[in-house]
């Protein structure tokens, strides 16, 4: 009986030791991926060209509000895209984004906001299918290829820009990143930064190879 108990106790100690070992390994892996994402965001490229004029300005989407109106974040992106158009950075704007957060198509909401700010409809192009930044990039690439365009300025909010830059840097185009100034006093704060870091980690570990743009 005592021998059996000692054996059971030994097995339990081994199981606990193994569990602690795997917990430490798992924690180290998670911490390593988190650090990788933080460093990738910090050192994310901002362009792959020195040119100052482009074939198109690409404004990346974010969800409209529940009534289909632009949120402050979405309006900030549109307004900066309009400013860049007026500065003659490019002769057209591509608005990218499908109905990701609700039933309203982001590209359509942004296009209406841009036209209300004076952008002619002839200079507005839509990519209305994508549901995330990876799809934004791939679908925008198809739009650009179909028109023979090969350069773009990418406009989005500052917190989103590092991840978007990592994605667009893999596309066969000339590009430059441009941050839209926030219209909010606190544009998400720590929670938004943490979420963007998590999404960057997902991109590095999974989406960068699993969701690559198809020819």
C-alpha positions as CSV (number, residue, x, y, z in Angstrom):
1,X,0.0,0.0,0.0
2,X,2.8,2.4,1.0
3,X,4.7,1.6,-2.2
4,X,1.5,2.3,-4.3
5,X,1.0,5.6,-2.5
6,X,4.7,6.6,-3.1
7,X,4.3,5.8,-6.8
8,X,1.1,7.8,-7.0
9,X,2.8,10.7,-5.3
10,X,5.8,10.5,-7.7
11,X,3.5,10.5,-10.7
12,X,1.7,13.5,-9.3
13,X,5.0,15.4,-8.8
14,X,6.0,14.6,-12.4
15,X,2.7,15.8,-13.7
16,X,2.9,19.0,-11.8
17,X,6.5,19.5,-12.9
18,X,5.6,18.9,-16.5
19,X,2.6,21.2,-16.2
20,X,4.8,24.0,-14.8
21,X,7.4,23.4,-17.6
22,X,4.8,23.7,-20.4
23,X,3.3,26.8,-18.7
24,X,6.8,28.4,-18.7
25,X,7.4,27.5,-22.3
26,X,4.0,28.7,-23.4
27,X,4.5,32.0,-21.5
28,X,7.9,32.5,-23.1
29,X,6.4,31.9,-26.5
30,X,3.6,34.3,-26.0
31,X,6.0,36.9,-24.6
32,X,8.3,36.4,-27.5
33,X,5.5,36.9,-30.1
34,X,4.4,40.0,-28.2
35,X,7.9,41.5,-28.2
36,X,8.2,40.6,-31.9
37,X,4.9,42.5,-32.7
38,X,6.0,45.5,-30.6
39,X,9.4,45.7,-32.4
40,X,7.8,45.1,-35.8
41,X,5.4,48.0,-35.2
42,X,8.2,50.2,-34.0
43,X,10.4,49.5,-37.0
44,X,7.6,49.2,-39.6
45,X,8.6,50.8,-42.9
46,X,6.9,54.1,-43.9
47,X,7.6,53.9,-47.6
48,X,9.6,52.1,-50.3
49,X,10.0,55.1,-52.6
50,X,11.1,58.7,-52.6
51,X,8.4,59.9,-55.0
52,X,6.0,62.6,-53.8
53,X,3.2,62.1,-56.3
54,X,1.3,58.8,-56.8
55,X,-1.3,57.2,-59.0
56,X,-3.8,57.0,-56.2
57,X,-4.4,57.9,-52.5
58,X,-5.8,54.8,-50.7
59,X,-7.9,55.6,-47.6
60,X,-8.3,52.5,-45.4
61,X,-11.7,51.9,-43.9
62,X,-13.1,51.6,-40.4
63,X,-16.7,50.9,-39.4
64,X,-19.4,53.6,-39.7
65,X,-21.7,54.2,-36.7
66,X,-24.9,52.3,-36.3
67,X,-26.8,54.8,-38.4
68,X,-24.4,54.7,-41.3
69,X,-22.7,58.0,-40.6
70,X,-18.9,58.4,-40.4
71,X,-17.4,58.0,-37.0
72,X,-14.7,60.5,-35.9
73,X,-12.0,58.0,-36.8
74,X,-13.5,57.3,-40.2
75,X,-14.0,61.0,-40.9
76,X,-10.4,61.7,-39.9
77,X,-9.1,59.3,-42.5
78,X,-11.4,60.7,-45.2
79,X,-10.6,64.3,-44.4
80,X,-6.9,63.7,-44.6
81,X,-7.3,61.8,-47.9
82,X,-9.2,64.9,-49.2
83,X,-6.4,67.2,-48.0
84,X,-3.8,65.0,-49.8
85,X,-5.9,65.1,-53.0
86,X,-6.1,68.9,-52.7
87,X,-2.3,69.0,-52.3
88,X,-2.1,67.2,-55.6
89,X,-0.5,64.1,-54.1
90,X,-2.6,62.0,-56.5
91,X,-5.4,62.6,-59.0
92,X,-7.8,60.1,-57.4
93,X,-8.8,58.4,-54.1
94,X,-9.5,54.7,-53.5
95,X,-11.7,54.1,-50.5
96,X,-11.3,50.6,-49.1
97,X,-13.6,48.7,-46.8
98,X,-16.7,46.5,-46.9
99,X,-19.5,46.0,-44.4
100,X,-17.2,44.7,-41.7
101,X,-18.5,46.2,-38.4
102,X,-22.1,46.5,-39.4
103,X,-24.3,46.5,-42.5
104,X,-22.9,49.7,-43.9
105,X,-20.2,49.5,-46.5
106,X,-17.3,51.5,-45.3
107,X,-16.0,52.5,-48.7
108,X,-19.4,53.9,-49.7
109,X,-19.8,55.9,-46.5
110,X,-16.3,57.4,-46.9
111,X,-16.9,58.2,-50.5
112,X,-20.1,60.1,-49.7
113,X,-18.2,62.1,-47.0
114,X,-15.4,62.9,-49.5
115,X,-17.8,64.0,-52.1
116,X,-19.5,66.2,-49.5
117,X,-16.1,67.8,-49.0
118,X,-15.8,68.7,-52.7
119,X,-14.1,65.6,-54.2
120,X,-15.6,65.0,-57.7
121,X,-17.2,61.6,-58.2
122,X,-14.9,61.0,-61.2
123,X,-11.9,61.0,-58.8
124,X,-13.5,58.5,-56.4
125,X,-13.0,54.7,-56.6
126,X,-14.3,52.1,-54.3
127,X,-13.1,48.8,-53.0
128,X,-16.3,47.6,-51.1
129,X,-15.6,44.0,-50.4
130,X,-12.8,43.7,-47.8
131,X,-13.4,42.9,-44.2
132,X,-9.9,43.5,-42.7
133,X,-6.7,45.3,-43.5
134,X,-5.1,42.3,-45.3
135,X,-8.1,42.1,-47.7
136,X,-8.0,46.0,-48.0
137,X,-4.5,45.6,-49.4
138,X,-5.2,42.7,-51.7
139,X,-8.4,44.1,-53.1
140,X,-6.8,47.5,-53.6
141,X,-4.0,45.9,-55.5
142,X,-6.5,44.3,-57.9
143,X,-8.2,47.7,-58.4
144,X,-4.9,49.3,-59.1
145,X,-3.7,46.6,-61.5
146,X,-7.0,46.8,-63.4
147,X,-6.3,50.5,-64.1
148,X,-2.6,50.2,-64.7
149,X,-1.7,52.1,-61.5
150,X,1.4,51.1,-59.6
151,X,1.9,53.7,-56.8
152,X,-0.2,54.8,-53.9
153,X,-0.1,56.9,-50.7
154,X,-1.8,54.9,-47.9
155,X,-3.9,57.0,-45.5
156,X,-5.1,55.7,-42.1
157,X,-4.9,56.6,-38.4
158,X,-1.5,56.6,-36.6
159,X,-2.2,53.5,-34.5
160,X,-3.3,51.5,-37.5
161,X,-0.5,52.7,-39.8
162,X,2.3,50.3,-38.6
163,X,0.3,47.2,-39.3
164,X,-1.0,48.5,-42.6
165,X,2.6,49.4,-43.6
166,X,3.8,45.9,-42.9
167,X,1.1,44.6,-45.1
168,X,1.5,47.0,-48.0
169,X,5.2,46.6,-48.0
170,X,4.7,43.1,-49.4
171,X,2.8,44.4,-52.4
172,X,4.4,44.9,-55.8
173,X,3.7,48.7,-55.8
174,X,5.5,51.9,-54.9
175,X,3.9,53.2,-51.7
176,X,4.1,55.7,-48.9
177,X,2.3,55.7,-45.6
178,X,0.6,58.9,-44.3
179,X,-1.1,59.2,-40.9
180,X,-4.4,61.0,-40.5
181,X,-4.5,63.3,-37.4
182,X,-7.1,62.2,-34.9
183,X,-10.3,64.1,-34.4
184,X,-10.7,62.6,-30.9
185,X,-9.1,63.7,-27.6
186,X,-8.4,60.1,-26.8
187,X,-8.3,57.9,-29.9
188,X,-8.6,54.6,-28.1
189,X,-5.6,55.0,-25.7
190,X,-4.0,51.9,-24.3
191,X,-6.8,49.5,-25.3
192,X,-6.5,50.5,-29.0
193,X,-2.7,50.1,-28.9
194,X,-3.0,46.7,-27.2
195,X,-5.5,45.6,-29.8
196,X,-3.3,46.8,-32.7
197,X,-0.4,44.9,-31.2
198,X,-2.4,41.7,-31.0
199,X,-3.5,42.1,-34.6
200,X,0.1,42.7,-35.6
201,X,1.1,39.5,-33.8
202,X,-1.7,37.6,-35.7
203,X,-0.4,39.0,-38.9
204,X,3.2,38.1,-38.3
205,X,2.4,34.6,-37.1
206,X,-0.5,33.6,-39.4
207,X,-2.0,36.1,-41.8
208,X,1.3,37.1,-43.5
209,X,1.4,33.7,-45.2
210,X,-2.1,32.3,-44.8
211,X,-3.9,35.3,-46.3
212,X,-1.4,36.3,-48.9
213,X,-2.8,38.2,-52.0
214,X,-3.8,35.9,-54.8
215,X,-2.6,36.7,-58.3
